[in-house]
Amino acid sequence: MNHKKTSRRLVLKQLASMTALGAVNSLRSLPLAAAGNYDPADKAGLKIEGKVIDRKDENYEIWRQSMVWHHSKPNRYPDLMVRVQSERDVIAAVKYAAAHKHKISIRSGGHNSTGSSLRDGGMVIDVSALGDIQIDVSKQIASIQPGVRSLQLVTVARDKGLSFPVPHCPSVGLSGFTMGGGIGWNYAQRGGMSTFSIVGAEIVTADGKQVVATADQNPDLYWAVRGMGPGFFGVVTRLHLQLYPVPEAIMASSYIFPLDKLETVTTTIDEIRKRHNIERIELITLLMHHPEVPADAPPEKSKICFVTAFAFENSTDKARAALAPFAQSALATESLVQIENQQFSFEELYDRYFSLRDPAGRMARYAVDNVMTDEAGKTLHALADHFRRAPTKDCHILAAYGMNLQASDDACFSSIADAYLGCYAIWDREENDKLNFDWLQQTIPLMDPFAKGHYVNEVEGRLNPDRYRQCFTADNWARIQQLRQQHDPQGLFYSYLGHS
C-alpha cells in the first residue's frame, strides 16, 4: 500500500472520524414520529400537552428504543415515558411522579453511550422536544431549552456574529453535553469545558417548583449544574450560555503516520508545545484503523496515527502563523500525508467533516471510557499495543491536548488536567458485546496510572459504577451527596447508574 497516494477524501474521512469530544453520534436516530401523534395525554391521570407512553402502549418498545440514539439499547424498561411539550408539562410530570412514587430519569439527546436515561421502572421525562433558542446579542448570552442540538445553536449564533464551544458532532444535545463538562470546538480558548460557559439555569426541583440558578441565586444548584452530568437531581428546562465572537479565520493542518511512528508524533508535539505558544490551537491525536485497509489486515498495515491542529484566529495571517510550528516540524517532514492550512467557516467544520457519514459516526453499538491526564503522550504509548488488538476497525483512541482547565469554586466539574484521552469501542452485532466490552475494560488499568480524573459524560458506568465517583474530587463528591439529600430527600431522581 502506498500511503503517499492517500487521497484527499481519505483525510477528510479521517477527520470525520474524530467522533469523541462529545462523542460519536448520527443523524439517523429512530424517528419519534413513528410512535404516533402528540395528542394531549391523560394516561394514568397525568394530563399534559405532550404524550405519555406506558408499558401497555402498543408502541411502547418503539418509544423505549428511541430514548437512545445508537444501537446499544439497554435492557432496562421504565414504567412511563413522558414526552413533554412545555415547562408546564415538566412540572406536572414531576409532581405526578412524586405522588405515585415513580423515580425519574431525564432524556434530552439520548446521546450517552450507556443509555443512562433508561432505567428499570419509574418515569423517563423526555425533554428533547423543547427546542427554543433566544439570543441576547448585547450580553452575548444564549438562552436554550434542553432539546437544542449542536448544529442548531451554531447556525442561530453565527447569524448574530457569535459562537459557542458546541460538540464536535452536529446532532448532540447541548444540555447533557454542557452539564457533564463538554469538550467542544475551540475548547482551548473557551475555558476548556463548555460547562464553565453556563451562566444560569432554570430547574424544576423534586418538589415540583421551578427555580433559577445563577452564581448569586441558588448558587448550590448552579454549582451542581456545572459539571454533575447524568446524576443531576432535577430537570433543567433552560440553560443560559455565555457566547463568544465567531472566529474570523479557522484553519486546520493534518498529518498521518503509521502507528509504529507514534514516538515521533508524541515527541514532536511535546517539543512544539514547549517551544511555542499554541494556546489558540485545538490539537487532536487519533489512533485509528486506516479506512482504506481491510478490517482483518495486520496492524502494521492498518493502524495509523492521525494528528490535526485547528487554529481559531482573528485573521487568516494569524491562523497561518499559529499553524506554522506544525508545518516546520517533523509532523510535516516525516508524515505519510499532509494537508495544511485548510480554511473553514465555523459551520463548515460540520458540513465538510461530519456530513461524510464516516463509519465511526454511524449507528452501531458503543462503549466508552477515558482519563483526564497531564501525560497524554505516555498514556497513548501505554495503550498503543493494546490498540493494535482492537476487535473492530472502528475502535479508536483519541487525545485532546491543551484543555486549558482551571478549578472553579462555582462548578462541581473537578477533573482538572492538561488533556482528555478517550477509548472508544464500536461494533455492530450483539453477540460481539463481550469481546468489545472486554477490550475496553482492558484499557482501564493501562490508562488509569496516568489519570487525574475522568470525564463523566464518557465513562463506562454499566460495568464500572465507581467510575462516576472518580470523576470528582473527594470533596466535590461528598458535596454532591449532601446537595442531593438537601434538594431531593425522597430520592425522586435517579442518580448515576449503579448509584440509585
N, C-alpha and C positions, 0 to 999 in steps of 0.2 A: 504493500500500500504506500503510495507517495503522498505523505502528509502535506508536502508543499503545494499540492494541487487541490487541497481542500477548498471547496467553493465558498463564495461569499454567503450563499444560502446556509451553508453549514454553520458559519459563525453566527448568523442571526438565530439559527435554531439553538445553538449553544447558549446564547444569551437568553433566549426564551425559556430555557430550562432552569434558569435561576429562580425556582419557584418557592424557595424558602422565604425568609424575611417577611413573614406574614402569611407565608406558606402556600402550598400547592392549591390551585383552585381551577375551576372550569365553568364556562358559561352554560354548560349543558346539564344543569341540575334538573331533577324531576319537576315538571311543571305542576304547580299547585292547582292550576285551573282544572286539572283532571279530576280533582276531588269534589267538584261541584260548585254551585254558585254561593256567593257570600250573602245569603239571606239572613235577616235578623234571627238570632238564635234564642231559643227558650228550651234548652235541654237541661234536665235535672234542676230546673228552677233558676238557671243562670241566664238572665236576659241581657244581651249585649247587641251592638250593631254588627259585630263580626260573626264568626262561626264557631260552634262547639262540636267537637267530634269525640264520641265516647267509644268504648270497646264494642258496642252493638252496632255502630255505624257500618254500613256496607262498604264504605270507602276508608275504614279505619287504617288498614295496612298501607294504602297509598299515602295517606297523610302521615302516618308514622315514619315511613321511609323518607318522605320529603323533608323531615326535620334535619337530615344530614345530607349534605350535597354530594358526597362521594359514595363509593360502593361498600365501604366498611360499615354496614348497618349493624349496630349493636343489638343483641338480643335482649333489649330492655323495653318494657311495654307500659307506658303511662295509662292511667285510667281515663284522663281527659286531655284533649289538646284544644287550646283556645286561641283561635286566630283573631287577634284584636284589630279593630279599625280606628280606635281613638284612645286618648288617655282615659276617658271615662270608662271604656271597656277594661282597661288595665286595673283601675281602682275596683270595679265591680268584680273582676276575676279574683283579685287578691282577697277581697272581703269574703267572697264565696268560699275560696279555698280555706281561709281561716275558720269559717263557721262549720265547714264539713271535714276539717282535719285532713285536707289534701296538701301534701308537701308540694312546693313549687320549684320548677326549673324554668330557665329562660332560654328562648331560642331567638336569635336575630338573623345572622347569616348562615348558621349551620355549618360553619367552615372548620371548626375544631376537629382534628383528626380522631379524637377519642369519642366523638358524638356525645359530648357531655350534657347536652340538653335533654337527651333521652334517659329517663330513669324508670325503674320498675315501680309502678303505682304512681299516685299523685297526679299533678297537673303540669303540663307544659304551657306556658304563656308565650305564644309566637308573636313577636313584635315586628316581624320583617315587613309587614305592610305599612308601617309608619315611616314614611319617606320624605317628610318635609325638610327643605333646606332654606334657611334665611341667612343673608349675608349683610352684616353691618360694615360697610366699606370704611367709614370714618374710624371705627375702632378696630378694624381688621379682625372681626370675630365672625365665625360661622356658628349658627345655631341649627343643629341637625337632630332629627329623630333617629331612633336606633336602627331602622331598616335601610338607611342610606348606605350605598356601596361606594367603593373607592373611586371608580371612574366618574360616578355622578358628581361627587364633590370636586374632583379635578376639573370637570367641564364648567360647572357653575362658578367656581372660584376663579378659574382662568379668565373668564369673560369679565371679571372685575379687576383683573391685573394681580390676582392673589393666588397663593398656593398653600398646600398643607402636606406634611410628610405622610402621604397615604400609603397603603400597602402596595407591594410590587405586583400584585395581581388585581385586575380591574374589578372583579366581582366580589371581593372580600367585603364583608360587612364592617363598617367602621366602629361600631360600638364595642363589640367584643375585642376587636383589634386594639383599640386605644386603651380600653380598661385593663387589658392584660399586659400592657407595655407598648408594643407596636414598633417594629423596625420598618420604617417607611422610606420612600425615596428621599434622598438628600438628608439622611438622618444626621450626618456629621455636623451640619450647620443648624440643626433644629432640635438641639437638646438630647440627641442620641436615641431617645424613645419618645414616641408620639404621645404617650400618656402625660408627659410633662407639659404638653400644649393644651391639656384640658384646663379650662379656667372656670368652669362651672358645670353643674349637672342638675337636672330635675328628676327626682326619685320618688317612686311610690314605695313606702316602707311597709313593714309587716302589719302595721295597724290600719292599713288602707289609706293613709294620709299622703298627700303629695307635698314634698318639701323641696327647697332649693339648697344646694350645697356649693359653697364657694370657700375661698380661704378665710373669709370673715363670717360666713353664715353656715352653721352646721359643719364646722371645719373637720370634725372627725369623720363624717361621711365623705367629705371632699378628699381627705387623706386616703380613705379606703377605695374610692372610685379610681384613683390614680395609681393603678398597678395591681389591684387584687384579682382581676380577671374572673374566671368562671366560678369562683366561690363566693361572689358578692351576694350580700343578704338584702336585696331589694330589686326593684325593677326600674332601670333607668329609662325614662321616657324622652329625654332630650339631653344632648351634650352641647356645651358651648366651647368652641375650639379656637385657639389663637391661630390666625392665619399669617402668612408671610408674603412678601413680594415675589412674583414669579421671576425666576432667574432669566436674565436677558440672553444668556448663552448656555447651552448644555452640550457637552461633547463627551464622547466615550472612546477609549482606546482598549483594544482586546488582544490577548496573546494566548496561544495554545502550545502546550508542552506535552510530551509523553509523561506518564506518571513517574517513570524512572528518573525524571529530571526535577522532581519535587524539591530537592535540596537547592537547586538553582533558583527556583521560584521563591522559596521562603527566605533564603539568604538575601536575594536581591530586594525583596520587599522590605526586609528589616533595614538594609542599607539605605534605601530611598527614604524610609520614614525617619531614619536617624539624621540624614544629611539635609533633608528638605522639609519645609512646612507644607504638609498636604492636608491640612485641616478642612479644606474646602473640597476634598475628594471623597467620594464614596467608593471604597475599594473592596472588591469581592474576589474570592478564590474558590473555585468549584472543582471537586474531584468527581468525575462522571465517566460514563461509558460513551465512547465515540459513537454517535448515532448512525454513521455510515458503515459500521462494522457489525457483523452478525453477533447476536446475543451470546452464542457459545464460543466466540473467538477467545484465544488465550489472552490473559491480562496484559501481556507485554505489547499486544497489538490493539487492544481495545480500550484500555483505561488511560484517560488524559487528565491533565490539569489545565483549567481554563481560568484566566485572570482578566478582569475588566476593571478599569478605573473610570469613574464618571466624574466629570468636572461640572459644577454648577456655579457660574460666574456672571459678572455684570457686563462682560463683553466677550466677543469671540477671541480677541487677542489674549485676554486674561485666561480664558479657558484653555487655549492652546499652550500658554505658558505654564499653566498648572499641570498639564499632562506631559510637558517636556521631560521631566526627570524619568518618566517611564520609557519614553522614546529613546533616551540616551543611555539606557541601562541594558543589562543582559536580557531583560524581558524581550527587548526588541531584537537584539543581535543573535540570541540563541534559540528563540522560539521557532516552532514549525510554521506558524501562521501569525500574521499581524494585520490588524485592521485598525488604523489610528485616526484620531481626530474626526470621528463621525459626528455630525451635528443633528440635534433633535430639538423639537419643542417639548414642553413638559408632557403633553398628551401623546406625542409620538413615541414616548417610551413604552406606552401600551400598544399603540397602533402597529409599531414595527417589530415588536418582540412577542407580546403575549397573544396577539391575534393569529400566530402561526400554528396554533394547536400542537405544539411540541408534545411528544409522548409524556413528558414529566408533568404536564399540566392537564392531563386528560382524566376522565372518570376512571377510577381504579380503587384499589384498597391501599390504605396508608397507615403507617405508624412512624412516629417522630420522637426524637429526644435530643437534648442539647446540653451544652455548658456555656456559661459566660466565663471568659478567661482572659488573663493577661499574657498568655503564652500560646497564641493561635498557631504559630509555626510548629512548635513542639507537639501540640495536640494533633495537627494534621499528620505529622510523621508517625505518631503513635497509632494512628488509625489507618495508615496507608496500606499496610499488608492485609489488614482485615478487609479493607475496601476491595482489594483485588478478588476476594472471595464473596463478594456481594451476590445474593441469589438471583437478582434480575438486573437487566440492563438499565432500568430506570432508577435504581437506588443511587443516591448521591450524597456527598458531604459538602457542606458549604460553610465558608468562613467569611464573616463581615468584619473588617478591621476598622479601627479608629472610631469606636462608638461615641466617644466624647461625652461620657456619662458623669454626672455628679450627684452625690446623695442629696436628697431634699427632705427637709423635715415635714413638708406637707404632701408627701407622696409615700405610699407604702411600698412602691417598687424599690427593691433594695439590692439587686444583683449588679453592683457597680463594677464594671470591668472594661478592658480595652476592646474586647472582641466578642462576637457571638459566633458559636460554631455548632451547626445542627447536622444531625444524621437522619436521613430520610429513606425509609423502606417503602417501596411502591411495587405493587404486584396486582394480578388480575383475578386469580382463582382462589376460592375459599379453601380448597384443600391444601394450598400453599401457605396458609396463615402461620402455622407453627414455624415453618422454615424461615419466614421473614421476621417474625417476632423474635425468634432465637438469634438471628443475625443482629437485630437492633439491640437486644439485651446484651449481647457480647460486646457492643461498642461502649457500654456504660463503664465497666472497670478500666477500659483503655483511656477514656477521655476524662473521667472524674478526677484523677490525680491533679489535673490542671484547672479544676473548676473553682471559681469564686462565687458561684451561684448558678441559677438556671432561669430560663425564660418561661414563665408559667403558661403561656399560650401554646407551647410546643414541647411539653413533657409527656411521656407515655404513662399516664396515670392509671390505665387499666391494669397493668401488671405491677406498677410501682407507685402505690398511693403516696408513699412518703416523699416522692419527688416534689409534690406540691409544697410541703413544709420546707424543703431545701431551696425553694425559690426565694425565700425571705430570710433576713437575719432573725436570730432568736428573739430579739426584742420586738421586731415587727410582727412575727408570727404570733407572739403572745398578745400583742395589742389587737390583732385581727380577731382572736378568740374572745377577748374581752368586749370588743365592739359588737361582735355577733350576739353575745349574750345580752348586751345592753339594748340593741335595736331589734333583735329577733329572739326574745327569751323563750318562745314556744318552739323554736326551730322550724318555722314555717318554710323557710327557703333551704333547698338542698345546698350543702357545702360542696367542696371538691369531691370528685369520685373517690370512693373509699373512705370518706371522712364524715358522712352523714349518719 
